[in-house]
Amino acid sequence: MDLAVAHARPALLAVRDWLLVALAFSSGIYEAICYLSFGKVFTAAQTGNLVLLGVVAGGTRPPFGPNPVSVVVSLVAFVVGAWLAVRILKAFNGDDEVDDEDVFQVWPRRVSIALGVALALQVGFLAVWMETSPSNKATYILLGMNALAMGLQMNAVRSLHVPAISTVAATATFISWASGPSTWPHKGPWARRLTGVLVSMVLGAVVGTWMLGHIHTYAPILPALVIAVVIVIASVTLDQDRA
Protein backbone atom coordinates (compact mmCIF):
# COMPACT_ATOMS: atom_id res chain seq x y z
CA MET A 1 0.00 0.00 0.00
CA ASP A 2 1.25 3.46 -0.93
CA LEU A 3 1.13 5.18 2.45
CA ALA A 4 1.26 8.68 0.97
CA VAL A 5 -1.54 8.37 -1.57
CA ALA A 6 -4.42 8.71 0.89
CA HIS A 7 -3.54 12.29 1.81
CA ALA A 8 -1.13 13.60 -0.83
CA ARG A 9 -2.00 16.00 -3.59
CA PRO A 10 -1.61 14.32 -7.00
CA ALA A 11 0.99 16.90 -7.99
CA LEU A 12 3.24 15.91 -5.07
CA LEU A 13 2.89 12.23 -5.84
CA ALA A 14 3.77 12.94 -9.47
CA VAL A 15 6.95 14.77 -8.42
CA ARG A 16 7.89 11.87 -6.14
CA ASP A 17 7.34 9.36 -8.92
CA TRP A 18 9.51 11.34 -11.35
CA LEU A 19 12.26 11.46 -8.73
CA LEU A 20 12.08 7.67 -8.42
CA VAL A 21 12.35 7.39 -12.21
CA ALA A 22 15.42 9.64 -12.11
CA LEU A 23 17.06 7.49 -9.42
CA ALA A 24 16.45 4.37 -11.52
CA PHE A 25 18.07 6.13 -14.49
CA SER A 26 21.11 6.94 -12.35
CA SER A 27 21.32 3.34 -11.12
CA GLY A 28 21.20 2.05 -14.69
CA ILE A 29 24.20 4.21 -15.59
CA TYR A 30 26.19 3.07 -12.57
CA GLU A 31 25.38 -0.58 -13.13
CA ALA A 32 26.47 -0.41 -16.78
CA ILE A 33 29.71 1.38 -15.83
CA CYS A 34 30.58 -1.13 -13.11
CA TYR A 35 29.47 -4.27 -14.95
CA LEU A 36 31.46 -3.41 -18.07
CA SER A 37 34.50 -2.05 -16.26
CA PHE A 38 35.02 -4.44 -13.37
CA GLY A 39 34.77 -7.94 -14.79
CA LYS A 40 31.04 -8.49 -15.28
CA VAL A 41 30.07 -8.07 -11.62
CA PHE A 42 26.92 -6.29 -10.43
CA THR A 43 26.82 -3.60 -7.76
CA ALA A 44 23.06 -3.15 -7.61
CA ALA A 45 21.44 -6.37 -8.88
CA GLN A 46 22.64 -8.57 -6.05
CA THR A 47 20.45 -11.48 -7.16
CA GLY A 48 22.78 -11.70 -10.13
CA ASN A 49 25.78 -11.69 -7.82
CA LEU A 50 24.34 -14.58 -5.83
CA VAL A 51 24.15 -16.54 -9.08
CA LEU A 52 27.72 -15.50 -9.89
CA LEU A 53 28.76 -16.68 -6.45
CA GLY A 54 27.34 -20.08 -7.34
CA VAL A 55 29.21 -20.00 -10.64
CA VAL A 56 32.43 -19.31 -8.74
CA ALA A 57 31.67 -22.08 -6.24
CA GLY A 58 31.17 -24.42 -9.18
CA GLY A 59 34.75 -23.81 -10.22
CA THR A 60 34.41 -21.31 -13.06
CA ARG A 61 37.06 -18.58 -12.87
CA PRO A 62 38.18 -15.71 -15.12
CA PRO A 63 38.25 -15.29 -18.04
CA PHE A 64 35.11 -17.42 -18.35
CA GLY A 65 33.67 -16.54 -14.96
CA PRO A 66 33.73 -13.65 -12.50
CA ASN A 67 36.50 -12.73 -10.09
CA PRO A 68 35.33 -14.27 -6.78
CA VAL A 69 36.84 -11.43 -4.74
CA SER A 70 34.91 -8.86 -6.76
CA VAL A 71 31.65 -10.72 -6.24
CA VAL A 72 32.19 -10.96 -2.48
CA VAL A 73 33.24 -7.31 -2.21
CA SER A 74 30.07 -6.18 -3.97
CA LEU A 75 27.79 -8.42 -1.91
CA VAL A 76 29.33 -7.41 1.42
CA ALA A 77 29.43 -3.70 0.60
CA PHE A 78 25.79 -3.73 -0.50
CA VAL A 79 24.77 -5.39 2.77
CA VAL A 80 26.72 -2.80 4.74
CA GLY A 81 25.05 -0.02 2.76
CA ALA A 82 21.59 -1.45 3.40
CA TRP A 83 22.38 -1.73 7.12
CA LEU A 84 23.75 1.81 7.23
CA ALA A 85 20.60 3.14 5.57
CA VAL A 86 18.47 1.52 8.26
CA ARG A 87 20.60 3.13 10.96
CA ILE A 88 20.30 6.56 9.31
CA LEU A 89 16.55 6.21 8.81
CA LYS A 90 16.05 5.15 12.42
CA ALA A 91 18.23 7.99 13.69
CA PHE A 92 15.86 10.43 11.99
CA ASN A 93 12.67 8.71 13.18
CA GLY A 94 12.58 6.30 10.29
CA ASP A 95 11.48 3.53 12.66
CA ASP A 96 8.32 5.30 13.81
CA GLU A 97 5.22 3.29 13.05
CA VAL A 98 2.68 5.01 10.83
CA ASP A 99 -0.86 4.43 12.04
CA ASP A 100 -3.84 4.64 9.74
CA GLU A 101 -4.88 7.97 11.17
CA ASP A 102 -1.43 9.52 10.81
CA VAL A 103 -0.32 11.66 7.90
CA PHE A 104 2.62 10.15 6.06
CA GLN A 105 5.13 12.40 4.31
CA VAL A 106 5.56 12.04 0.59
CA TRP A 107 9.35 12.28 0.95
CA PRO A 108 10.58 12.47 4.58
CA ARG A 109 13.80 14.36 5.26
CA ARG A 110 15.52 11.17 6.42
CA VAL A 111 15.29 9.78 2.87
CA SER A 112 17.22 12.75 1.47
CA ILE A 113 19.78 12.39 4.26
CA ALA A 114 20.38 8.73 3.38
CA LEU A 115 20.62 9.62 -0.30
CA GLY A 116 23.05 12.39 0.62
CA VAL A 117 25.36 9.83 2.21
CA ALA A 118 25.05 7.70 -0.94
CA LEU A 119 25.88 10.76 -3.04
CA ALA A 120 28.99 11.41 -0.96
CA LEU A 121 30.12 7.86 -1.73
CA GLN A 122 29.43 8.39 -5.41
CA VAL A 123 31.48 11.58 -5.41
CA GLY A 124 34.27 9.52 -3.85
CA PHE A 125 33.73 6.92 -6.58
CA LEU A 126 34.13 9.65 -9.20
CA ALA A 127 37.33 10.94 -7.60
CA VAL A 128 38.91 7.48 -7.46
CA TRP A 129 37.69 6.68 -10.99
CA MET A 130 39.29 9.83 -12.44
CA GLU A 131 42.59 9.60 -10.57
CA THR A 132 43.40 5.88 -10.33
CA SER A 133 45.03 3.65 -12.90
CA PRO A 134 43.30 0.29 -13.50
CA SER A 135 44.29 -2.34 -10.94
CA ASN A 136 42.69 -5.01 -8.80
CA LYS A 137 42.95 -2.79 -5.73
CA ALA A 138 41.24 0.13 -7.49
CA THR A 139 38.56 -2.21 -8.81
CA TYR A 140 37.72 -3.48 -5.35
CA ILE A 141 37.58 0.05 -3.96
CA LEU A 142 35.28 1.27 -6.72
CA LEU A 143 33.06 -1.81 -6.55
CA GLY A 144 32.77 -1.45 -2.80
CA MET A 145 31.93 2.25 -2.91
CA ASN A 146 29.26 1.86 -5.56
CA ALA A 147 27.69 -1.24 -3.97
CA LEU A 148 27.66 0.56 -0.61
CA ALA A 149 25.85 3.51 -2.21
CA MET A 150 23.38 1.19 -3.95
CA GLY A 151 22.55 -0.50 -0.65
CA LEU A 152 21.91 2.90 0.92
CA GLN A 153 19.67 3.95 -1.94
CA MET A 154 17.73 0.70 -1.84
CA ASN A 155 16.59 1.07 1.76
CA ALA A 156 16.14 4.82 1.49
CA VAL A 157 13.63 4.32 -1.33
CA ARG A 158 12.01 1.35 0.40
CA SER A 159 11.22 3.57 3.36
CA LEU A 160 8.94 5.63 1.11
CA HIS A 161 6.56 2.62 1.06
CA VAL A 162 5.85 2.86 -2.65
CA PRO A 163 4.69 -0.67 -3.54
CA ALA A 164 6.71 -2.75 -6.02
CA ILE A 165 9.20 0.04 -6.68
CA SER A 166 12.95 -0.39 -6.44
CA THR A 167 15.31 2.06 -8.09
CA VAL A 168 18.31 -0.24 -7.63
CA ALA A 169 17.33 -3.76 -8.72
CA ALA A 170 14.00 -3.84 -10.50
CA THR A 171 13.01 -7.51 -10.21
CA ALA A 172 9.99 -6.79 -8.01
CA THR A 173 9.05 -3.86 -10.23
CA PHE A 174 9.24 -6.00 -13.35
CA ILE A 175 7.13 -8.75 -11.76
CA SER A 176 4.42 -6.24 -10.86
CA TRP A 177 4.54 -4.73 -14.33
CA ALA A 178 4.42 -8.14 -16.00
CA SER A 179 1.46 -9.21 -13.85
CA GLY A 180 -0.64 -6.73 -15.75
CA PRO A 181 -3.32 -4.12 -15.02
CA SER A 182 -5.44 -6.56 -13.02
CA THR A 183 -2.95 -6.23 -10.15
CA TRP A 184 -2.64 -2.42 -10.28
CA PRO A 185 -5.00 -0.79 -7.74
CA HIS A 186 -4.73 2.63 -9.40
CA LYS A 187 -4.04 1.77 -13.01
CA GLY A 188 -2.94 5.14 -14.37
CA PRO A 189 -0.40 6.21 -11.72
CA TRP A 190 0.82 2.66 -11.10
CA ALA A 191 1.32 1.96 -14.81
CA ARG A 192 3.26 5.17 -15.32
CA ARG A 193 5.40 4.60 -12.23
CA LEU A 194 6.24 0.96 -12.96
CA THR A 195 6.91 1.58 -16.65
CA GLY A 196 8.88 4.72 -15.95
CA VAL A 197 11.25 3.01 -13.51
CA LEU A 198 11.86 0.05 -15.82
CA VAL A 199 12.36 2.10 -18.96
CA SER A 200 14.59 4.65 -17.24
CA MET A 201 16.84 1.91 -15.86
CA VAL A 202 17.31 0.48 -19.36
CA LEU A 203 17.94 3.95 -20.77
CA GLY A 204 20.45 4.57 -17.99
CA ALA A 205 22.35 1.44 -19.00
CA VAL A 206 22.34 2.61 -22.62
CA VAL A 207 23.66 6.03 -21.63
CA GLY A 208 26.26 4.52 -19.29
CA THR A 209 27.53 2.24 -22.04
CA TRP A 210 27.75 5.14 -24.49
CA MET A 211 29.59 7.32 -21.97
CA LEU A 212 32.13 4.58 -21.29
CA GLY A 213 32.92 4.40 -24.98
CA HIS A 214 32.99 8.12 -25.72
CA ILE A 215 33.81 10.05 -22.52
CA HIS A 216 35.22 7.30 -20.33
CA THR A 217 36.94 9.51 -17.76
CA TYR A 218 33.79 11.52 -17.07
CA ALA A 219 31.23 8.72 -17.27
CA PRO A 220 30.32 8.71 -13.52
CA ILE A 221 29.61 12.46 -13.45
CA LEU A 222 26.09 12.27 -14.88
CA PRO A 223 24.59 9.71 -12.44
CA ALA A 224 26.05 11.58 -9.46
CA LEU A 225 24.56 14.81 -10.80
CA VAL A 226 21.16 13.13 -11.19
CA ILE A 227 21.20 12.01 -7.55
CA ALA A 228 22.16 15.53 -6.44
CA VAL A 229 19.28 17.03 -8.42
CA VAL A 230 16.87 14.50 -6.92
CA ILE A 231 17.94 15.45 -3.40
CA VAL A 232 17.58 19.17 -4.12
CA ILE A 233 14.15 18.86 -5.72
CA ALA A 234 12.90 16.59 -2.95
CA SER A 235 14.21 18.94 -0.25
CA VAL A 236 12.67 22.02 -1.85
CA THR A 237 9.39 20.56 -3.12
CA LEU A 238 8.50 17.60 -0.93
CA ASP A 239 10.32 17.78 2.39
CA GLN A 240 7.85 19.99 4.22
CA ASP A 241 4.72 18.81 2.40
CA ARG A 242 2.79 16.10 4.17
CA ALA A 243 0.83 13.55 2.24
NUGU-689176 format. One record per residue (C-alpha): z, x, y. Coordinates in nm, 4 decimals, padded with zeros to 6 digits. Example, Ala and Ser with C-alpha at 12.3 -4.5 7.8 and 13.67 -1.06 7.14 Angstrom:
2
<<00.7800 01.2300 -00.4500>>
<<00.7140 01.3670 -00.1060>>
//
This chain:
243
<<00.0000 00.0000 00.0000>>
<<-00.0935 00.1253 00.3458>>
<<00.2452 00.1126 00.5182>>
<<00.0970 00.1256 00.8676>>
<<-00.1569 -00.1535 00.8370>>
<<00.0894 -00.4416 00.8706>>
<<00.1806 -00.3537 01.2287>>
<<-00.0827 -00.1132 01.3602>>
<<-00.3590 -00.2000 01.5996>>
<<-00.6997 -00.1614 01.4323>>
<<-00.7987 00.0994 01.6904>>
<<-00.5070 00.3243 01.5914>>
<<-00.5838 00.2890 01.2232>>
<<-00.9470 00.3768 01.2943>>
<<-00.8416 00.6949 01.4767>>
<<-00.6137 00.7887 01.1872>>
<<-00.8921 00.7344 00.9362>>
<<-01.1348 00.9512 01.1338>>
<<-00.8733 01.2260 01.1461>>
<<-00.8416 01.2075 00.7671>>
<<-01.2206 01.2354 00.7387>>
<<-01.2110 01.5422 00.9639>>
<<-00.9418 01.7058 00.7492>>
<<-01.1518 01.6448 00.4374>>
<<-01.4488 01.8075 00.6132>>
<<-01.2350 02.1107 00.6936>>
<<-01.1121 02.1322 00.3336>>
<<-01.4691 02.1203 00.2052>>
<<-01.5588 02.4200 00.4211>>
<<-01.2567 02.6187 00.3068>>
<<-01.3133 02.5380 -00.0576>>
<<-01.6775 02.6472 -00.0407>>
<<-01.5828 02.9706 00.1379>>
<<-01.3110 03.0581 -00.1126>>
<<-01.4949 02.9471 -00.4269>>
<<-01.8068 03.1460 -00.3414>>
<<-01.6259 03.4505 -00.2048>>
<<-01.3368 03.5020 -00.4443>>
<<-01.4795 03.4768 -00.7935>>
<<-01.5284 03.1039 -00.8487>>
<<-01.1620 03.0067 -00.8069>>
<<-01.0429 02.6925 -00.6287>>
<<-00.7760 02.6824 -00.3600>>
<<-00.7609 02.3058 -00.3155>>
<<-00.8877 02.1438 -00.6372>>
<<-00.6045 02.2644 -00.8573>>
<<-00.7161 02.0453 -01.1479>>
<<-01.0133 02.2782 -01.1698>>
<<-00.7815 02.5779 -01.1688>>
<<-00.5828 02.4341 -01.4580>>
<<-00.9080 02.4147 -01.6538>>
<<-00.9895 02.7716 -01.5503>>
<<-00.6449 02.8757 -01.6683>>
<<-00.7338 02.7339 -02.0078>>
<<-01.0639 02.9209 -02.0005>>
<<-00.8740 03.2425 -01.9312>>
<<-00.6240 03.1674 -02.2082>>
<<-00.9179 03.1168 -02.4421>>
<<-01.0219 03.4753 -02.3811>>
<<-01.3063 03.4410 -02.1306>>
<<-01.2873 03.7056 -01.8584>>
<<-01.5120 03.8183 -01.5711>>
<<-01.8035 03.8247 -01.5287>>
<<-01.8353 03.5107 -01.7424>>
<<-01.4955 03.3673 -01.6539>>
<<-01.2501 03.3731 -01.3653>>
<<-01.0094 03.6497 -01.2726>>
<<-00.6784 03.5334 -01.4266>>
<<-00.4744 03.6841 -01.1432>>
<<-00.6763 03.4913 -00.8856>>
<<-00.6237 03.1647 -01.0719>>
<<-00.2481 03.2192 -01.0963>>
<<-00.2209 03.3239 -00.7312>>
<<-00.3972 03.0066 -00.6183>>
<<-00.1909 02.7791 -00.8423>>
<<00.1423 02.9330 -00.7414>>
<<00.0598 02.9432 -00.3698>>
<<-00.0500 02.5791 -00.3735>>
<<00.2765 02.4769 -00.5391>>
<<00.4740 02.6717 -00.2798>>
<<00.2761 02.5049 -00.0016>>
<<00.3399 02.1589 -00.1448>>
<<00.7118 02.2381 -00.1735>>
<<00.7229 02.3746 00.1806>>
<<00.5571 02.0604 00.3142>>
<<00.8257 01.8469 00.1518>>
<<01.0960 02.0599 00.3134>>
<<00.9310 02.0298 00.6557>>
<<00.8810 01.6550 00.6210>>
<<01.2423 01.6052 00.5154>>
<<01.3692 01.8231 00.7993>>
<<01.1988 01.5863 01.0427>>
<<01.3177 01.2669 00.8713>>
<<01.0294 01.2576 00.6297>>
<<01.2656 01.1478 00.3530>>
<<01.3810 00.8321 00.5297>>
<<01.3052 00.5224 00.3291>>
<<01.0833 00.2678 00.5010>>
<<01.2042 -00.0858 00.4431>>
<<00.9736 -00.3835 00.4638>>
<<01.1174 -00.4880 00.7968>>
<<01.0811 -00.1426 00.9519>>
<<00.7902 -00.0323 01.1661>>
<<00.6056 00.2623 01.0154>>
<<00.4310 00.5128 01.2404>>
<<00.0589 00.5563 01.2042>>
<<00.0952 00.9352 01.2282>>
<<00.4583 01.0583 01.2467>>
<<00.5257 01.3797 01.4359>>
<<00.6416 01.5516 01.1170>>
<<00.2871 01.5286 00.9783>>
<<00.1475 01.7215 01.2746>>
<<00.4260 01.9780 01.2389>>
<<00.3384 02.0382 00.8730>>
<<-00.0298 02.0620 00.9618>>
<<00.0617 02.3046 01.2387>>
<<00.2205 02.5360 00.9831>>
<<-00.0941 02.5050 00.7697>>
<<-00.3038 02.5875 01.0762>>
<<-00.0957 02.8995 01.1409>>
<<-00.1728 03.0115 00.7858>>
<<-00.5412 02.9433 00.8389>>
<<-00.5412 03.1476 01.1577>>
<<-00.3855 03.4275 00.9524>>
<<-00.6577 03.3726 00.6921>>
<<-00.9200 03.4130 00.9652>>
<<-00.7605 03.7334 01.0941>>
<<-00.7462 03.8907 00.7482>>
<<-01.0988 03.7695 00.6684>>
<<-01.2444 03.9286 00.9826>>
<<-01.0568 04.2590 00.9602>>
<<-01.0326 04.3398 00.5876>>
<<-01.2904 04.5026 00.3655>>
<<-01.3495 04.3298 00.0294>>
<<-01.0936 04.4295 -00.2337>>
<<-00.8795 04.2686 -00.5009>>
<<-00.5732 04.2947 -00.2785>>
<<-00.7490 04.1240 00.0129>>
<<-00.8811 03.8561 -00.2210>>
<<-00.5350 03.7725 -00.3485>>
<<-00.3956 03.7575 00.0052>>
<<-00.6723 03.5281 00.1270>>
<<-00.6551 03.3062 -00.1813>>
<<-00.2801 03.2768 -00.1451>>
<<-00.2912 03.1927 00.2254>>
<<-00.5560 02.9257 00.1857>>
<<-00.3971 02.7689 -00.1236>>
<<-00.0615 02.7657 00.0563>>
<<-00.2210 02.5849 00.3506>>
<<-00.3947 02.3380 00.1187>>
<<-00.0650 02.2547 -00.0504>>
<<00.0918 02.1912 00.2896>>
<<-00.1944 01.9674 00.3954>>
<<-00.1838 01.7731 00.0702>>
<<00.1757 01.6585 00.1066>>
<<00.1495 01.6140 00.4824>>
<<-00.1325 01.3631 00.4321>>
<<00.0397 01.2012 00.1346>>
<<00.3364 01.1225 00.3567>>
<<00.1112 00.8937 00.5625>>
<<00.1064 00.6556 00.2625>>
<<-00.2653 00.5848 00.2861>>
<<-00.3541 00.4689 -00.0669>>
<<-00.6021 00.6712 -00.2745>>
<<-00.6681 00.9202 00.0036>>
<<-00.6437 01.2948 -00.0391>>
<<-00.8093 01.5308 00.2062>>
<<-00.7631 01.8308 -00.0238>>
<<-00.8723 01.7332 -00.3759>>
<<-01.0502 01.4005 -00.3838>>
<<-01.0208 01.3015 -00.7511>>
<<-00.8012 00.9988 -00.6792>>
<<-01.0226 00.9045 -00.3859>>
<<-01.3348 00.9237 -00.5999>>
<<-01.1759 00.7132 -00.8753>>
<<-01.0855 00.4417 -00.6238>>
<<-01.4327 00.4536 -00.4726>>
<<-01.5999 00.4417 -00.8144>>
<<-01.3849 00.1459 -00.9212>>
<<-01.5754 -00.0643 -00.6733>>
<<-01.5018 -00.3320 -00.4121>>
<<-01.3019 -00.5440 -00.6561>>
<<-01.0150 -00.2947 -00.6230>>
<<-01.0277 -00.2644 -00.2424>>
<<-00.7744 -00.4997 -00.0789>>
<<-00.9402 -00.4730 00.2631>>
<<-01.3013 -00.4038 00.1775>>
<<-01.4369 -00.2937 00.5143>>
<<-01.1722 -00.0398 00.6208>>
<<-01.1104 00.0816 00.2663>>
<<-01.4812 00.1319 00.1959>>
<<-01.5322 00.3262 00.5170>>
<<-01.2231 00.5401 00.4597>>
<<-01.2964 00.6241 00.0962>>
<<-01.6648 00.6905 00.1577>>
<<-01.5949 00.8883 00.4723>>
<<-01.3509 01.1252 00.3015>>
<<-01.5817 01.1858 00.0048>>
<<-01.8962 01.2358 00.2104>>
<<-01.7242 01.4592 00.4649>>
<<-01.5862 01.6836 00.1909>>
<<-01.9355 01.7311 00.0482>>
<<-02.0771 01.7944 00.3949>>
<<-01.7993 02.0449 00.4574>>
<<-01.8998 02.2349 00.1443>>
<<-02.2619 02.2341 00.2611>>
<<-02.1629 02.3657 00.6027>>
<<-01.9294 02.6257 00.4523>>
<<-02.2042 02.7531 00.2242>>
<<-02.4487 02.7749 00.5138>>
<<-02.1972 02.9587 00.7318>>
<<-02.1291 03.2134 00.4577>>
<<-02.4983 03.2917 00.4399>>
<<-02.5719 03.2992 00.8124>>
<<-02.2525 03.3811 01.0050>>
<<-02.0328 03.5215 00.7302>>
<<-01.7760 03.6936 00.9512>>
<<-01.7069 03.3790 01.1517>>
<<-01.7267 03.1226 00.8716>>
<<-01.3525 03.0317 00.8714>>
<<-01.3446 02.9607 01.2462>>
<<-01.4879 02.6090 01.2272>>
<<-01.2441 02.4588 00.9713>>
<<-00.9460 02.6047 01.1581>>
<<-01.0799 02.4564 01.4812>>
<<-01.1188 02.1164 01.3129>>
<<-00.7546 02.1197 01.2011>>
<<-00.6441 02.2159 01.5530>>
<<-00.8424 01.9276 01.7029>>
<<-00.6924 01.6866 01.4499>>
<<-00.3405 01.7941 01.5452>>
<<-00.4119 01.7583 01.9175>>
<<-00.5724 01.4145 01.8856>>
<<-00.2945 01.2901 01.6591>>
<<-00.0254 01.4206 01.8941>>
<<-00.1847 01.2666 02.2024>>
<<-00.3116 00.9395 02.0562>>
<<-00.0930 00.8498 01.7600>>
<<00.2387 01.0320 01.7782>>
<<00.4222 00.7854 01.9992>>
<<00.2398 00.4723 01.8812>>
<<00.4175 00.2787 01.6101>>
<<00.2243 00.0828 01.3553>>
//
